Amino acid sequence: MGGFLVSSKDVAKHAGVSQTTVSRVLNTPELVKPKTVEKVMKAIEDLNYIPNDIARSLVQKKTGIITLISGPLHNPFFVDTTTAIVNYVNARGYKVNVYFGTEDNLHSIYNAVLETKADAIILSSMLYQDDLFFTLEKLGIPFIMFNRKHQENRHFVEIDNVQAGYLAANHILSLGHQSLCWIGGPHQMSTFFGRYHGFEKALKDHEIEAKSVPTFFTNTNKEDIEKAFEELLKLDRRPTAICAATDAIAIEILNLCLERGFQVPRDFNVIGIDNVELSKHHSIALTTVGITSEENLGFLAIEKLFEVMEKKNTCIQQTESVKLFPRNTTCKNELI
């Protein structure tokens, strides 16, 4: 029937049913006899009727939609992972509903997500003791967390956050910077909690009291990071090195240093964690710690979510190894 637009009337004629029956199959297939649904669906396929994918999804009780709850786009980690996830999902023939969560809007996002049908959910917003975890399990929706982990220790793909924090601090300390500080995020998130724990372990191995090291816990937005930097500058013993819990924080620190006339790494060494694409840019060249795998963490997580959807795997517990990526923002302390 190529050469003109196929209508529902054509489908009805081809299937030997009324146009009303075609409409019912597309909108309320559960009210139509299975054999009739099968005839109409075959006619739709034979004629390549445009709502073909919609009709099939209704019959199969699938939406063809994956919901993604990402973090805020001021963090380049979420730019990288959102791109990887959307590209993968689209390549698999699905569409993506994307939400960008912050501490201020998570509650409304969760309500919107739970009110909207989707075949599965991938999210990087889960808190360590989040009740949403149990809600999703109870509803039976396939889901996976990336870059976050719940205390139940299921359905996650993360990097080894403790080791990442350890490697970042150990690198700075090995360069002879005994005066350092930490700028991180809320410890209700497994990512920040684990990275700071690794930072503390490195301090202990170098026989430095953690309580003697300045620490700043922010909401990771630009304003909070700037406040932390201002407090850092007021310290009697100004650190020579800054360990940032994410590359996003580290890159903002680099910008603040330049604004105030400081040079990196001469005045401050700066190291991040995540190894986002922006950190590799030659104009930034941020020393950081990131995933050992060449694959993006979002890509690894969405692959695993499809395994869950296809019932090839029911419980994902994946922690990716990390390594140091030394670049231009750290150097040996010349005072030692």
Backbone torsions as a table, in degrees:
resi	resn	phi	psi	omega
1	MET	NA	23.4	178.4
2	GLY	-66.5	155.4	178.4
3	GLY	108.4	-19.4	174.2
4	PHE	-148.7	163.2	-176.7
5	LEU	-72.5	125.8	179.5
6	VAL	-77.4	135.9	179.8
7	SER	-111.5	170.3	176.9
8	SER	-65.3	-26.7	176.5
9	LYS	-64.6	-39.7	177.2
10	ASP	-64.5	-40.9	178.6
11	VAL	-62.2	-44.2	-179.6
12	ALA	-60.4	-45.2	179.9
13	LYS	-62.8	-44.2	-178.8
14	HIS	-63.8	-35.0	-176.9
15	ALA	-88.7	-12.7	-179.3
16	GLY	74.8	33.1	178.7
17	VAL	-130.8	176.5	178.2
18	SER	-81.8	161.6	178.1
19	GLN	-64.8	-32.0	177.8
20	THR	-63.3	-39.0	179.6
21	THR	-65.2	-39.2	176.9
22	VAL	-60.5	-42.9	179.6
23	SER	-62.4	-40.6	179.2
24	ARG	-65.1	-38.7	179.0
25	VAL	-63.2	-38.6	-178.9
26	LEU	-74.2	-29.6	-173.0
27	ASN	-109.0	-37.7	179.9
28	THR	-136.6	65.6	-175.6
29	PRO	-61.1	-23.3	-179.3
30	GLU	-69.0	-15.1	179.6
31	LEU	-95.6	1.6	-177.5
32	VAL	-112.9	144.9	179.1
33	LYS	-59.3	138.4	-178.3
34	PRO	-52.9	-39.4	-179.4
35	LYS	-65.6	-37.1	178.8
36	THR	-68.1	-42.0	177.1
37	VAL	-58.3	-43.9	-178.8
38	GLU	-61.9	-42.6	179.4
39	LYS	-62.4	-44.9	-178.6
40	VAL	-66.2	-41.8	179.8
41	MET	-63.9	-38.0	178.1
42	LYS	-65.8	-39.9	178.2
43	ALA	-64.7	-41.1	178.0
44	ILE	-59.5	-43.3	-180.0
45	GLU	-69.7	-42.0	-179.5
46	ASP	-60.3	-38.5	-175.1
47	LEU	-95.1	-4.2	-178.1
48	ASN	56.5	46.5	179.6
49	TYR	-64.2	137.3	-171.4
50	ILE	-56.9	-44.1	-179.6
51	PRO	-76.1	21.6	-176.2
52	ASN	-51.9	-49.3	-176.6
53	ASP	-68.3	-32.5	178.4
54	ILE	-68.3	-45.4	-179.9
55	ALA	-60.9	-44.7	-178.8
56	ARG	-62.4	-40.0	-178.7
57	SER	-65.5	-35.4	178.6
58	LEU	-67.4	-41.7	180.0
59	VAL	-66.5	-40.8	-177.6
60	GLN	-85.2	-0.5	-178.2
61	LYS	58.1	36.9	174.7
62	LYS	-119.7	152.4	-178.9
63	THR	-100.7	-21.9	-174.0
64	GLY	72.4	20.1	-176.8
65	ILE	-122.8	136.0	170.8
66	ILE	-111.3	133.6	176.5
67	THR	-96.8	130.2	176.5
68	LEU	-116.0	123.5	171.1
69	ILE	-108.1	104.2	-176.5
70	SER	-99.9	173.7	173.1
71	GLY	-86.3	179.5	-176.2
72	PRO	-67.2	145.5	-175.9
73	LEU	-74.8	-5.7	173.1
74	HIS	-72.1	-11.9	174.3
75	ASN	-97.5	113.0	-176.6
76	PRO	-62.5	-18.6	174.7
77	PHE	-57.5	-41.0	-177.6
78	PHE	-78.7	-23.4	171.3
79	VAL	-65.0	-47.4	-179.0
80	ASP	-63.3	-48.9	-174.4
81	THR	-72.0	-37.3	178.0
82	THR	-62.4	-42.8	178.1
83	THR	-59.9	-46.4	-178.6
84	ALA	-63.7	-42.6	-177.9
85	ILE	-67.2	-47.6	-178.7
86	VAL	-62.0	-43.2	179.2
87	ASN	-61.7	-42.9	-179.4
88	TYR	-65.8	-46.8	-178.1
89	VAL	-62.1	-43.8	178.8
90	ASN	-63.4	-38.0	178.2
91	ALA	-64.7	-26.0	177.9
92	ARG	-88.1	5.1	176.2
93	GLY	86.0	13.4	178.4
94	TYR	-106.2	164.2	172.0
95	LYS	-106.6	163.2	-177.4
96	VAL	-126.0	129.3	167.2
97	ASN	-95.6	117.7	-175.2
98	VAL	-109.3	130.5	173.2
99	TYR	-121.3	138.9	177.3
100	PHE	-109.2	109.1	-172.4
101	GLY	-92.2	143.9	169.6
102	THR	-130.5	172.3	178.6
103	GLU	-59.5	-29.1	-175.8
104	ASP	-79.2	-26.8	-172.5
105	ASN	-117.2	5.7	-174.7
106	LEU	-61.9	-40.5	-177.5
107	HIS	-60.2	-46.0	-179.7
108	SER	-67.9	-34.8	177.3
109	ILE	-65.0	-45.2	179.5
110	TYR	-59.5	-42.1	178.2
111	ASN	-62.3	-43.9	-179.9
112	ALA	-64.1	-41.4	-179.0
113	VAL	-65.1	-42.8	-177.2
114	LEU	-72.3	-18.7	177.9
115	GLU	-90.8	-8.3	-177.1
116	THR	-111.8	133.2	-179.4
117	LYS	-73.2	136.7	175.1
118	ALA	-152.2	156.1	-179.2
119	ASP	-79.2	-23.5	-179.2
120	ALA	-167.4	164.5	-178.8
121	ILE	-131.2	134.3	172.1
122	ILE	-122.0	130.5	-172.3
123	LEU	-146.0	148.9	177.3
124	SER	-124.5	32.9	-175.2
125	SER	-117.8	-4.6	-172.8
126	MET	-66.7	130.6	172.8
127	LEU	-83.5	161.9	-174.4
128	TYR	-61.5	-32.8	-179.9
129	GLN	-119.0	39.1	-174.1
130	ASP	-76.2	129.2	177.7
131	ASP	-68.8	-20.0	179.2
132	LEU	-56.8	-33.3	-179.8
133	PHE	-54.8	-47.8	-176.9
134	PHE	-72.6	-32.6	176.7
135	THR	-62.6	-45.9	-179.0
136	LEU	-66.0	-39.9	177.7
137	GLU	-63.6	-42.0	-179.4
138	LYS	-64.2	-38.5	-180.0
139	LEU	-74.4	-16.1	179.3
140	GLY	74.8	21.9	178.4
141	ILE	-82.8	126.0	174.2
142	PRO	-59.3	129.4	179.0
143	PHE	-149.3	158.4	176.4
144	ILE	-148.6	144.1	175.5
145	MET	-99.6	143.3	171.4
146	PHE	-125.4	139.7	-178.7
147	ASN	67.9	5.4	177.0
148	ARG	-140.2	159.1	177.7
149	LYS	-143.0	141.0	175.7
150	HIS	-92.3	158.8	-179.6
151	GLN	-63.1	-18.4	177.3
152	GLU	-73.3	-12.5	173.3
153	ASN	61.0	42.5	176.9
154	ARG	-138.8	157.7	171.9
155	HIS	61.1	52.2	-178.4
156	PHE	-144.2	151.6	167.0
157	VAL	-130.2	120.4	-176.5
158	GLU	-139.6	171.4	166.8
159	ILE	-94.2	166.3	177.2
160	ASP	-73.9	90.0	-173.6
161	ASN	-66.0	-37.0	178.8
162	VAL	-63.5	-46.5	178.6
163	GLN	-65.4	-34.7	178.5
164	ALA	-63.1	-46.2	177.3
165	GLY	-63.1	-37.7	179.6
166	TYR	-65.1	-48.1	-177.8
167	LEU	-63.1	-38.3	180.0
168	ALA	-63.6	-50.0	-179.4
169	ALA	-67.4	-41.2	-178.2
170	ASN	-63.1	-37.4	177.8
171	HIS	-61.7	-46.8	179.8
172	ILE	-63.1	-45.5	-178.4
173	LEU	-66.9	-36.0	179.3
174	SER	-67.9	-21.7	176.5
175	LEU	-83.7	-0.9	176.3
176	GLY	93.7	12.5	179.2
177	HIS	-88.7	95.9	178.8
178	GLN	-80.9	-21.6	178.7
179	SER	-103.9	101.7	-177.4
180	LEU	-136.2	171.0	176.8
181	CYS	-143.8	169.9	-179.5
182	TRP	-123.6	132.1	171.6
183	ILE	-123.1	113.2	-174.8
184	GLY	-132.1	-161.7	-177.8
185	GLY	-122.5	-173.3	-175.8
186	PRO	-61.6	136.5	-177.6
187	HIS	-80.7	0.0	171.8
188	GLN	-71.2	-11.2	179.2
189	MET	-102.6	127.9	-175.9
190	SER	-57.1	-33.2	-178.5
191	THR	-59.1	-54.1	-177.3
192	PHE	-70.3	-37.0	179.0
193	PHE	-62.6	-46.7	-179.0
194	GLY	-64.9	-42.1	-178.4
195	ARG	-66.1	-38.9	178.4
196	TYR	-69.5	-36.4	177.3
197	HIS	-60.7	-41.3	176.7
198	GLY	-64.7	-39.6	176.0
199	PHE	-57.7	-46.3	179.0
200	GLU	-62.4	-40.1	179.6
201	LYS	-61.6	-40.5	178.8
202	ALA	-65.3	-41.2	177.1
203	LEU	-58.6	-43.9	-179.0
204	LYS	-62.9	-42.5	179.6
205	ASP	-64.4	-26.6	178.2
206	HIS	-97.5	12.0	176.2
207	GLU	58.5	44.2	176.0
208	ILE	-115.8	131.6	178.4
209	GLU	-70.6	124.0	-178.4
210	ALA	-58.8	-36.5	-177.0
211	LYS	-69.3	-14.4	178.3
212	SER	-87.5	-6.1	-176.8
213	VAL	-99.7	124.4	179.2
214	PRO	-60.9	131.7	178.3
215	THR	-129.2	140.1	-179.6
216	PHE	-129.0	122.3	179.7
217	PHE	-110.1	114.5	-172.5
218	THR	-114.3	174.1	171.0
219	ASN	-89.6	8.6	173.5
220	THR	70.1	5.6	174.7
221	ASN	-84.7	167.2	-174.3
222	LYS	-58.0	-43.0	-177.3
223	GLU	-63.8	-43.5	-179.0
224	ASP	-67.0	-39.2	179.1
225	ILE	-65.3	-39.7	178.6
226	GLU	-64.0	-40.0	177.2
227	LYS	-61.6	-43.5	179.3
228	ALA	-61.6	-41.6	-179.8
229	PHE	-65.4	-38.9	178.7
230	GLU	-64.1	-40.3	177.6
231	GLU	-65.4	-38.6	178.6
232	LEU	-59.4	-41.2	-178.2
233	LEU	-68.5	-20.0	-178.4
234	LYS	-87.7	-7.7	-176.8
235	LEU	-64.3	143.0	178.3
236	ASP	-60.8	-41.1	177.0
237	ARG	-111.7	94.9	-176.3
238	ARG	-69.0	129.8	179.7
239	PRO	-63.4	149.9	174.1
240	THR	-93.9	-8.3	-178.0
241	ALA	-145.0	144.9	-179.5
242	ILE	-122.5	120.8	173.4
243	CYS	-96.9	116.6	180.0
244	ALA	-102.2	140.6	-176.3
245	ALA	-71.0	-19.0	177.3
246	THR	-141.6	159.9	173.4
247	ASP	-63.2	-34.0	-179.9
248	ALA	-59.9	-43.4	177.4
249	ILE	-65.9	-44.8	-178.1
250	ALA	-61.0	-42.3	-179.1
251	ILE	-66.1	-37.4	175.9
252	GLU	-65.5	-37.5	176.7
253	ILE	-64.0	-41.8	177.1
254	LEU	-57.9	-42.6	179.9
255	ASN	-64.7	-42.1	179.0
256	LEU	-65.0	-38.6	177.0
257	CYS	-60.2	-46.1	-179.5
258	LEU	-64.7	-41.3	179.5
259	GLU	-58.6	-35.4	-175.0
260	ARG	-99.5	10.5	173.6
261	GLY	82.4	12.6	176.4
262	PHE	-86.7	152.6	176.6
263	GLN	-110.6	138.2	176.8
264	VAL	-112.6	125.6	12.1
265	PRO	-98.7	9.4	-175.5
266	ARG	-60.9	-50.7	-177.7
267	ASP	-87.8	-37.8	177.7
268	PHE	-139.1	133.4	164.4
269	ASN	-85.1	142.1	179.9
270	VAL	-133.8	130.8	176.3
271	ILE	-132.3	142.7	178.8
272	GLY	-118.2	-171.9	174.8
273	ILE	-140.7	131.6	173.7
274	ASP	137.3	-33.1	-176.7
275	ASN	53.9	54.5	177.5
276	VAL	-71.3	164.5	-177.8
277	GLU	-58.2	-38.7	-178.0
278	LEU	-62.5	-32.2	-179.5
279	SER	-66.7	-23.1	-178.8
280	LYS	-83.4	-13.2	-178.1
281	HIS	-61.3	135.4	-173.7
282	HIS	-62.8	-24.1	178.5
283	SER	-76.9	-14.3	179.1
284	ILE	-111.3	-53.0	175.7
285	ALA	45.8	55.7	-176.8
286	LEU	-78.6	128.7	169.6
287	THR	-69.4	132.3	-174.1
288	THR	-156.2	174.0	174.4
289	VAL	-119.9	134.7	-178.2
290	GLY	-150.2	179.8	-177.8
291	ILE	-60.5	138.2	179.0
292	THR	-69.3	-37.8	179.8
293	SER	-62.4	149.4	176.5
294	GLU	-78.9	-9.4	-179.6
295	GLU	-85.2	149.2	175.5
296	ASN	-69.9	142.4	-178.4
297	LEU	-62.1	-36.2	176.6
298	GLY	-62.8	-40.3	177.8
299	PHE	-62.2	-45.9	-180.0
300	LEU	-61.5	-40.0	-178.1
301	ALA	-69.3	-43.7	-177.9
302	ILE	-68.4	-32.1	173.1
303	GLU	-58.8	-45.2	-178.7
304	LYS	-67.4	-35.7	178.3
305	LEU	-61.6	-39.8	178.5
306	PHE	-66.9	-31.3	173.8
307	GLU	-62.2	-41.0	178.3
308	VAL	-65.5	-44.9	-179.5
309	MET	-61.4	-36.0	-179.2
310	GLU	-89.0	7.3	177.3
311	LYS	60.4	27.6	174.9
312	LYS	-85.9	-16.7	-178.6
313	ASN	-154.1	135.2	-176.5
314	THR	-110.0	-18.2	-177.5
315	CYS	-140.7	103.1	-178.4
316	ILE	-91.8	126.4	175.7
317	GLN	-138.0	85.9	-170.7
318	GLN	-123.1	118.2	177.4
319	THR	-117.9	115.8	-176.0
320	GLU	-86.5	140.2	178.9
321	SER	-71.4	159.7	-176.4
322	VAL	-129.6	163.6	175.8
323	LYS	-148.7	165.3	179.4
324	LEU	-83.0	140.1	174.5
325	PHE	-120.6	86.7	-178.0
326	PRO	-71.7	130.5	178.0
327	ARG	-135.5	-140.4	-167.9
328	ASN	-93.5	-2.6	-173.1
329	THR	-97.1	4.3	174.9
330	THR	-133.3	149.6	176.9
331	CYS	-159.3	169.4	-179.2
332	LYS	-65.4	140.0	177.2
333	ASN	-71.7	115.8	-175.4
334	GLU	-72.4	-9.6	-177.5
335	LEU	-85.3	-10.4	-177.9
336	ILE	-83.5	NA	NA
